[in-house]
Amino acid sequence: MEAFIESAKSEHMVAEAGLRETQKSFEDATRFFGVKPKSGDKEVTPNHIFMLWYEFSSDFKNIWKRESKAISKERLREAQLSVKKITSEKKVETKKTNPNSLKERMRQRAANTTTS
């Protein structure tokens, strides 16, 4: 029984030391980020920190998605313009044939003979 109590005391002391270290780290982080307690509160609570963090991260995510879509649209527009430029440079001009020319009359006769 005494061995159990001694091991429980040592585990409790280790847990308390971890708690003190965590509280100190939390206080250091709140000082670093300049977080002030809510009006009416004496200390900054973890709930307050996580509420601020949630608001920040959701705003950041929404802005990131919006900017990502804008960048994608811009890249698509640039790609379309470059494709349009490349195809316009390689455009082959075709001339309409004169309907009374010898070649056109020969094509019409060939078409008539194959359909008849």
C-alpha positions as CSV (number, residue, x, y, z in Angstrom):
1,M,0.0,0.0,0.0
2,E,2.8,2.4,0.9
3,A,4.5,1.7,-2.5
4,F,1.3,2.6,-4.3
5,I,1.1,5.9,-2.3
6,E,4.7,6.7,-3.0
7,S,4.3,6.0,-6.8
8,A,1.1,8.1,-6.8
9,K,2.9,11.0,-5.1
10,S,5.7,10.9,-7.6
11,E,3.3,10.7,-10.5
12,H,1.4,13.6,-9.1
13,M,4.6,15.7,-8.7
14,V,5.5,15.0,-12.3
15,A,2.0,16.0,-13.4
16,E,2.2,19.2,-11.4
17,A,5.6,20.1,-12.8
18,G,4.2,19.6,-16.3
19,L,1.2,21.8,-15.5
20,R,3.4,24.6,-14.2
21,E,5.6,24.4,-17.3
22,T,2.5,24.4,-19.6
23,Q,1.0,27.4,-17.7
24,K,4.3,29.3,-18.0
25,S,4.5,28.5,-21.8
26,F,0.9,29.7,-22.2
27,E,1.6,33.0,-20.4
28,D,4.8,33.5,-22.5
29,A,2.7,32.9,-25.7
30,T,0.0,35.4,-24.7
31,R,2.6,38.0,-23.9
32,F,4.4,37.3,-27.2
33,F,1.2,37.7,-29.2
34,G,0.0,40.7,-27.1
35,V,-3.3,39.1,-26.2
36,K,-5.2,41.1,-23.6
37,P,-7.9,39.6,-21.4
38,K,-11.6,40.2,-22.2
39,S,-13.2,43.1,-20.4
40,G,-14.2,41.9,-16.9
41,D,-11.7,39.0,-16.9
42,K,-8.4,39.1,-14.9
43,E,-6.5,36.6,-17.0
44,V,-6.5,35.4,-20.6
45,T,-8.1,32.0,-20.8
46,P,-7.3,29.3,-23.3
47,N,-10.9,29.5,-24.6
48,H,-10.4,33.1,-25.5
49,I,-7.1,32.3,-27.3
50,F,-8.7,29.5,-29.2
51,M,-11.7,31.6,-30.2
52,L,-9.3,34.3,-31.6
53,W,-7.3,31.6,-33.3
54,Y,-10.4,30.0,-34.9
55,E,-11.6,33.4,-36.2
56,F,-8.2,34.2,-37.6
57,S,-7.8,30.8,-39.3
58,S,-11.3,30.7,-40.8
59,D,-10.8,34.3,-42.2
60,F,-7.4,33.2,-43.5
61,K,-8.8,30.1,-45.1
62,N,-11.6,32.1,-46.9
63,I,-9.1,34.7,-48.1
64,W,-6.7,32.0,-49.3
65,K,-9.5,30.3,-51.3
66,R,-10.5,33.6,-52.9
67,E,-7.0,34.5,-53.8
68,S,-6.3,31.0,-55.1
69,K,-9.3,31.2,-57.4
70,A,-8.3,34.6,-58.6
71,I,-4.8,33.3,-59.4
72,S,-6.2,30.3,-61.2
73,K,-8.5,32.5,-63.3
74,E,-5.5,34.8,-64.1
75,R,-3.4,31.8,-65.2
76,L,-6.2,30.4,-67.3
77,R,-6.7,33.8,-69.0
78,E,-2.9,34.1,-69.7
79,A,-2.9,30.5,-71.1
80,Q,-5.9,31.3,-73.3
81,L,-4.2,34.5,-74.6
82,S,-1.0,32.6,-75.4
83,V,-2.9,29.9,-77.2
84,K,-4.8,32.6,-79.1
85,K,-1.6,34.4,-80.0
86,I,0.1,31.2,-81.2
87,T,-2.9,30.2,-83.3
88,S,-3.3,33.6,-84.8
89,E,0.4,33.6,-85.8
90,K,0.1,30.3,-87.6
91,K,-3.2,31.1,-89.3
92,V,-3.4,29.9,-92.9
93,E,-5.3,32.2,-95.2
94,T,-7.5,30.5,-97.8
95,K,-8.7,32.2,-100.9
96,K,-12.1,31.7,-102.3
97,T,-12.1,30.3,-105.8
98,N,-13.7,32.1,-108.6
99,P,-16.9,30.3,-109.5
100,N,-16.2,30.7,-113.2
101,S,-12.7,29.4,-113.1
102,L,-11.6,26.3,-114.9
103,K,-10.8,24.4,-111.6
104,E,-14.2,25.2,-110.1
105,R,-16.0,24.0,-113.3
106,M,-14.0,20.8,-113.3
107,R,-14.9,20.2,-109.6
108,Q,-18.6,20.7,-110.3
109,R,-18.5,18.3,-113.2
110,A,-16.7,15.7,-111.1
111,A,-19.2,16.1,-108.3
112,N,-22.1,15.8,-110.8
113,T,-20.8,12.7,-112.4
114,T,-20.2,10.9,-109.1
115,T,-23.7,11.7,-107.8
116,S,-25.4,10.7,-111.0
